[in-house]
Amino acid sequence: MRKVRNCALVCLLLYAPPLTGAQRNTWVATWAASPQAAAPNPKQPLLNIEDQTVRERVRVSIGGARICIRLSNEYGSAPLLIGSATVAAAKDSASVMPGSIQTVTFGGHNSVTIPLGSTILSDPVAFPIAFATEISISLYFPTRVATPTLHHLALKRAVVSQHGDHTRDAKIEAGVVSRSSILVSAVLVPAQPYQRLV
């Protein structure tokens, strides 16, 4: 009898019912990085951005049919303007897979100003991803970025373009490389309809 009770308890702990109501609108991080202040470094290309595009890659851990991207200006010194943003399937640090580029919007707009000390979440993007997929996020900065929020040990090289909006280019030519990433602090996907407790 004790064995039966123990078995029933284990089954109860392992099973969670389907998400309902507000839970269906829950988003979970499939990739995240800790925002950090930028240390003075004249050789860091991310500290000298003006009218340029930055393309950076992340590898997700959970798949989903849609994604949201969170950008951070938590360590900035002024409101930060993003002129445009895209997401695509990464090919290498500078290139994306042809035909995969999707526009990222914020409140229905292609551009957005992130308030000082704040974060902003994009609108959901119909961009199906699978476990361990590597995606590329491109951000265009039309005005000078004085003090960006970075993640120093990104483990993925970010590419800084020549002047102009290159967010929809299949490849950023003649870009300067950084070992840090800028602004992107998380990629989120909708919570799965069934979850198991660990």
C-alpha positions as CSV (number, residue, x, y, z in Angstrom):
1,M,0.0,0.0,0.0
2,R,2.9,2.4,0.8
3,K,4.4,1.7,-2.6
4,V,1.1,2.6,-4.3
5,R,0.9,5.9,-2.3
6,N,4.5,6.8,-3.2
7,C,3.9,6.1,-6.8
8,A,0.8,8.3,-6.8
9,L,2.8,11.1,-5.2
10,V,5.6,10.9,-7.7
11,C,3.1,11.0,-10.6
12,L,1.4,14.1,-9.1
13,L,4.7,15.9,-8.8
14,L,5.8,15.1,-12.3
15,Y,2.5,16.2,-14.0
16,A,1.3,19.8,-14.3
17,P,-2.0,20.6,-16.0
18,P,-2.3,22.7,-19.2
19,L,-1.7,26.4,-18.9
20,T,-5.0,28.3,-18.6
21,G,-6.2,31.9,-18.7
22,A,-3.5,34.4,-18.1
23,Q,-0.9,31.7,-18.1
24,R,-1.3,31.3,-21.9
25,N,0.0,34.8,-22.3
26,T,3.1,34.0,-20.3
27,W,6.5,34.5,-22.0
28,V,9.7,32.8,-20.9
29,A,13.3,33.7,-21.6
30,T,15.0,31.4,-24.1
31,W,18.2,33.4,-24.0
32,A,19.3,36.2,-21.6
33,A,22.3,38.2,-20.7
34,S,23.2,40.5,-17.7
35,P,23.2,44.2,-18.7
36,Q,26.4,45.9,-17.8
37,A,27.9,49.4,-17.8
38,A,30.4,50.2,-20.5
39,A,33.9,50.8,-19.3
40,P,35.9,53.5,-21.1
41,N,37.9,51.8,-23.9
42,P,38.9,53.7,-27.0
43,K,39.4,50.4,-28.9
44,Q,35.8,49.2,-28.2
45,P,33.8,49.8,-31.4
46,L,30.5,49.7,-29.6
47,L,31.4,52.9,-27.8
48,N,31.8,54.9,-31.0
49,I,28.5,54.2,-32.8
50,E,26.7,56.9,-34.9
51,D,24.6,56.2,-37.9
52,Q,25.6,52.5,-37.9
53,T,24.1,49.1,-37.6
54,V,25.2,46.4,-35.1
55,R,24.5,42.7,-35.9
56,E,24.8,40.2,-33.0
57,R,24.0,36.6,-32.5
58,V,22.4,34.6,-29.7
59,R,21.7,30.8,-29.4
60,V,18.3,30.0,-27.9
61,S,17.5,27.2,-25.5
62,I,13.7,26.8,-26.0
63,G,11.8,26.7,-29.3
64,G,8.7,28.6,-30.1
65,A,6.5,30.0,-32.9
66,R,7.0,33.6,-31.9
67,I,9.7,35.6,-30.2
68,C,10.0,38.9,-28.3
69,I,13.2,40.8,-27.9
70,R,14.1,42.9,-24.8
71,L,16.4,45.8,-25.2
72,S,18.1,47.5,-22.3
73,N,19.2,51.2,-21.7
74,E,19.6,50.5,-18.0
75,Y,23.2,51.9,-17.9
76,G,22.8,54.6,-20.5
77,S,23.2,58.3,-19.8
78,A,20.4,59.5,-22.1
79,P,17.3,58.2,-23.9
80,L,18.4,55.9,-26.8
81,L,17.0,55.9,-30.3
82,I,16.7,52.7,-32.2
83,G,16.0,53.5,-35.9
84,S,15.1,50.0,-37.0
85,A,15.6,46.4,-35.9
86,T,15.4,43.0,-37.6
87,V,15.8,39.3,-36.7
88,A,17.0,36.6,-39.0
89,A,18.5,33.1,-39.0
90,A,22.2,33.5,-38.5
91,K,24.7,32.3,-41.1
92,D,27.9,33.7,-39.5
93,S,28.7,36.8,-37.5
94,A,28.1,39.2,-40.4
95,S,25.6,37.2,-42.5
96,V,22.1,35.9,-42.3
97,M,20.2,33.3,-44.3
98,P,18.6,34.7,-47.4
99,G,14.8,35.2,-47.0
100,S,14.8,34.9,-43.2
101,I,14.9,38.6,-42.3
102,Q,11.9,39.8,-40.3
103,T,11.2,43.3,-39.1
104,V,11.0,43.9,-35.3
105,T,8.5,46.5,-34.2
106,F,7.8,48.3,-30.9
107,G,4.2,49.2,-30.3
108,G,3.6,48.9,-34.1
109,H,6.5,51.2,-35.0
110,N,9.8,50.4,-36.6
111,S,11.7,52.9,-34.5
112,V,11.6,53.4,-30.7
113,T,13.3,55.5,-28.0
114,I,14.3,53.6,-24.9
115,P,14.0,55.9,-21.8
116,L,17.0,56.4,-19.6
117,G,17.5,53.6,-17.2
118,S,14.8,51.4,-18.7
119,T,14.1,48.3,-20.8
120,I,11.7,47.9,-23.7
121,L,10.0,44.7,-25.1
122,S,9.3,44.3,-28.8
123,D,6.1,43.3,-30.3
124,P,5.8,39.5,-30.9
125,V,7.5,38.5,-34.1
126,A,6.3,35.5,-36.1
127,F,9.7,33.8,-36.3
128,P,9.6,30.1,-35.5
129,I,12.7,28.8,-33.8
130,A,13.8,25.4,-32.6
131,F,16.0,24.3,-29.7
132,A,19.6,25.5,-30.0
133,T,18.8,27.7,-33.0
134,E,21.2,30.6,-33.5
135,I,19.5,33.8,-34.5
136,S,20.9,37.2,-35.6
137,I,19.6,40.5,-34.3
138,S,20.4,43.7,-36.1
139,L,19.9,47.2,-34.6
140,Y,20.4,50.5,-36.4
141,F,21.5,53.5,-34.3
142,P,20.8,56.7,-36.3
143,T,22.3,59.1,-33.7
144,R,25.4,58.9,-31.5
145,V,25.3,56.4,-28.7
146,A,27.3,58.0,-25.8
147,T,27.1,55.3,-23.1
148,P,25.5,52.1,-24.2
149,T,24.4,49.1,-22.1
150,L,26.7,46.2,-22.9
151,H,27.3,42.6,-22.1
152,H,31.0,42.2,-22.1
153,L,31.5,38.4,-22.3
154,A,29.1,37.7,-25.1
155,L,31.0,34.7,-26.5
156,K,29.6,35.7,-29.9
157,R,31.2,38.4,-32.0
158,A,29.1,41.5,-32.8
159,V,29.7,43.3,-36.1
160,V,29.5,47.1,-36.4
161,S,28.7,48.3,-39.9
162,Q,29.9,51.2,-41.9
163,H,27.5,54.2,-41.9
164,G,23.9,53.6,-42.7
165,D,20.9,51.3,-41.9
166,H,22.0,47.7,-42.8
167,T,19.5,45.8,-40.8
168,R,18.0,44.3,-43.9
169,D,21.3,43.4,-45.6
170,A,22.0,39.7,-46.0
171,K,25.7,40.5,-45.2
172,I,27.3,43.5,-43.4
173,E,30.4,44.3,-45.4
174,A,33.7,45.6,-44.0
175,G,32.3,45.6,-40.5
176,V,34.4,46.1,-37.3
177,V,34.1,43.2,-34.8
178,S,33.5,43.4,-31.0
179,R,33.5,40.6,-28.5
180,S,30.7,42.3,-26.5
181,S,27.0,42.7,-27.3
182,I,24.9,45.8,-27.1
183,L,21.4,46.4,-25.7
184,V,19.9,42.9,-26.2
185,S,19.2,41.5,-22.8
186,A,16.7,38.7,-23.5
187,V,14.9,36.8,-26.2
188,L,11.5,35.4,-25.1
189,V,9.1,32.8,-26.4
190,P,5.5,31.9,-25.3
191,A,5.3,29.4,-22.5
192,Q,4.6,25.8,-23.6
193,P,1.0,24.6,-23.1
194,Y,2.2,21.7,-21.0
195,Q,5.0,21.9,-18.3
196,R,6.6,19.3,-16.1
197,L,7.8,20.1,-12.6
198,V,11.5,19.4,-11.8
